[in-house]
Amino acid sequence: MSVRVDVRAFTVVVLLLVAALAASVVLIGTGDFPISAGDVLKTLFGPGSASQEFIVEQLRLPRVLVGLLVGAALGVGGALFQTISRNPLGSPDVLGLGQGSTAGALVMIVLFSGSPEQVTVGALVGGLVTGLAIYLLAWKRGVHGYRLVLVGIGVSAIVTAVNGYLITKADLVDATRAIVWMTGSLNGRDWEQVWPLLWLCAVLVPLVLGNARALRMLEMGDDVAYALGVRVERTRLLLMVAAVLLTASATAAAGPVGFVALTAPQLARRLTRSPGPNLVPSTCMGATLLVVADWASQKVFGADQVPVGVVTGVLGGVYLLWLLVTERKAGRI
């Protein structure tokens, strides 16, 4: 057995992991009760003071873990959709999966005044139903990139309108709760959000990585993939279901955090300069981006003042404009 290792890609992954862990330690120590990085590490790996153990282990560590897992899930989900669609804009943000998960959550909040657990289930169901609708509407002797993106944009517009209607039908308390959730935030996240997301990532990420070779074959076109022995539609459907589940679970845990799924795979590809889906670098990049964005929101605006979804939305919007200008200059759009 032999394994081919891309030295540059491996170096990028290691550096991203180090950056994510360093940002996590700094983020745990950031807040109304600041804790030094040394004390954070001491509390995590050994006995600390009672107050530090409570703040680190019960209040801040779950929030950071949710941020890492949500970022990783969005990163690998975005890499899958961009590779399957063979389009840099083919991310869950553009295809409407985040809006579909939001619609499921809003139904539970507005119509049923659901508990946090019910809102999570609603977001998962909404994401799955939206993903299935996009797949079926884009199907015509197979699912192809541009058709998938165009159908996704149309579905996204419809679901966004439905979300606006649901907000208008809610009472003041439920509408406020829904708007806060729709912004995308890590505030108040605890161990109840960590474990389901951790188990889902532990199952789906290895499944996706196990199909990485087939995914690279799909990039060369269906005919070439068929000739190389890839069961194209079965593989595509399996990976799309995995990407939808990862995106929907991330949205259920933290709300629709925008643009991480769009930017993480592309930034990872630019750093590695490697062809292919770059699944592992995209996963690490997504985790790093979200944790750094959460730290920046607290450092610049104060603890819990600006949700992380606002920061990623602003930065992602700037990146999207830059991407569109670059693609236009290159004559690809």
Stockholm file with secondary structure:
# STOCKHOLM 1.0

chainA/1-333         MSVRVDVRAFTVVVLLLVAALAASVVLIGTGDFPISAGDVLKTLFGPGSASQEFIVEQLRLPRVLVGLLVGAALGVGGALFQTISRNPLGSPDVLGLGQGSTAGALVMIVLFSGSPEQVTVGALVGGLVTGLAIYLLAWKRGVHGYRLVLVGIGVSAIVTAVNGYLITKADLVDATRAIVWMTGSLNGRDWEQVWPLLWLCAVLVPLVLGNARALRMLEMGDDVAYALGVRVERTRLLLMVAAVLLTASATAAAGPVGFVALTAPQLARRLTRSPGPNLVPSTCMGATLLVVADWASQKVFGADQVPVGVVTGVLGGVYLLWLLVTERKAGRI
#=GR chainA/1-333 SS CCCCCCHHHHHHHHHHHHHHHHHHHHHHTCSSSCCCHHHHHHHHHSCCCHHHHIIIIIIIHHHHHHHHHHHHHHHHHHHHHHHHHTCTTCSHHHHTHHHHHHHHHHIIIIITCCCHHHHHHHHHHHHHHHHHHHHHHHCSSSCCHHHHHHHHHHHHHHHHHHHHHHHHHSCHHHHHHHHHHHHCCCTTCCHHHHHHHHHHHHHHHHHHHHTHHHHHHHHTCHHHHHHTTCCHHHHHHHHHHHHHHHHHHHHHHHCCCCSHHHHHHHHHHHHHCCCSCCHHHHHHHHHHHHHHHHHHHHHHHCTTTSCHHHHHHHHHHHHHHHHHHHHHHTTCC
#=GC SS_cons         CCCCCCHHHHHHHHHHHHHHHHHHHHHHTCSSSCCCHHHHHHHHHSCCCHHHHIIIIIIIHHHHHHHHHHHHHHHHHHHHHHHHHTCTTCSHHHHTHHHHHHHHHHIIIIITCCCHHHHHHHHHHHHHHHHHHHHHHHCSSSCCHHHHHHHHHHHHHHHHHHHHHHHHHSCHHHHHHHHHHHHCCCTTCCHHHHHHHHHHHHHHHHHHHHTHHHHHHHHTCHHHHHHTTCCHHHHHHHHHHHHHHHHHHHHHHHCCCCSHHHHHHHHHHHHHCCCSCCHHHHHHHHHHHHHHHHHHHHHHHCTTTSCHHHHHHHHHHHHHHHHHHHHHHTTCC
//
